[in-house]
């Protein structure tokens, strides 16, 4: 049920808590995809409005159990992740 919501929370928190060196992050993403023998996608489904809306109920349930100050809307989390990752991913696919 929370297969995407949990990693999203982790990425969101880590991107807020730590300063990442872009080259190191790019290398980690590239090596992860190479190790899994996958191509880095040009479009990421998880950033689409349809996907975000489909996960809002799961986010709401997860958020209630957290008892922490996190955004109410899943869109807010995904938007921050998108801002964090898209520049890196674009550089890798160019």
DARAFEN-V247796 format. One record per residue. N is the residue number from 0. SS is DSSP state (H for helix, E for strand, - for the rest). PHI is phi in degrees with one decimal (* if undefined). D_CENTER is the distance of its C-alpha to the mean C-alpha in Angstrom with 1 decimal. Layout:
<<N/SS/PHI/D_CENTER> <N/SS/PHI/D_CENTER>>
This chain:
<<0/-/*/16.5> <1/-/-100.6/13.4> <2/-/-57.0/12.0> <3/-/-99.9/8.6> <4/H/-63.4/9.0> <5/H/-63.9/9.7> <6/H/-62.3/6.9> <7/H/-62.1/4.6> <8/H/-61.3/7.7> <9/H/-61.8/8.1> <10/H/-62.7/5.5> <11/H/-60.2/6.6> <12/H/-63.6/10.0> <13/H/-61.4/10.3> <14/H/-66.9/9.5> <15/H/-88.2/12.2> <16/H/-88.5/14.5> <17/-/-127.7/15.0> <18/-/-96.1/16.0> <19/-/-101.0/14.6> <20/-/-80.3/17.1> <21/H/-56.7/15.8> <22/H/-62.7/18.1> <23/H/-66.7/17.1> <24/H/-64.7/13.3> <25/H/-59.5/14.5> <26/H/-63.6/16.9> <27/H/-62.7/14.6> <28/H/-66.7/12.3> <29/H/-59.6/15.6> <30/H/-65.5/17.4> <31/H/-62.6/14.9> <32/H/-66.6/15.2> <33/H/-63.3/18.9> <34/H/-61.0/19.5> <35/-/-87.2/18.1> <36/-/54.7/20.1> <37/-/-121.7/17.5> <38/-/-88.1/17.2> <39/-/-73.3/14.2> <40/-/-72.2/13.8> <41/-/-73.8/14.9> <42/-/-117.5/13.2> <43/-/-108.8/9.8> <44/H/-55.7/10.9> <45/H/-63.5/7.7> <46/H/-94.2/8.3> <47/-/-79.6/11.9> <48/H/-59.3/13.9> <49/H/-61.4/15.4> <50/H/-64.9/12.4> <51/H/-59.2/11.2> <52/H/-63.3/14.9> <53/H/-68.7/15.3> <54/H/-102.0/12.9> <55/H/-59.7/14.5> <56/H/-62.9/17.3> <57/H/-64.2/15.3> <58/H/-61.6/13.4> <59/H/-60.2/16.9> <60/H/-65.5/18.4> <61/H/-63.4/16.0> <62/H/-60.3/16.3> <63/H/-61.5/20.1> <64/H/-74.0/20.2> <65/H/-67.7/18.3> <66/-/55.7/21.1> <67/-/-133.3/19.1> <68/-/-84.3/18.5> <69/-/-127.8/15.0> <70/-/-56.5/14.5> <71/-/-71.6/16.3> <72/-/-92.2/14.3> <73/H/-62.8/11.0> <74/H/-55.8/11.0> <75/H/-63.3/11.1> <76/H/-63.3/7.9> <77/H/-63.8/6.0> <78/H/-60.6/8.5> <79/H/-67.3/8.0> <80/H/-65.2/4.5> <81/H/-60.6/6.5> <82/H/-59.7/9.4> <83/H/-75.4/8.2> <84/H/-96.1/7.3> <85/H/-58.5/9.7> <86/H/-58.7/12.8> <87/H/-68.1/12.3> <88/H/-65.0/11.7> <89/H/-58.6/14.6> <90/H/-64.4/16.8> <91/H/-73.8/16.3> <92/H/-92.5/17.4> <93/-/-81.4/20.2>>
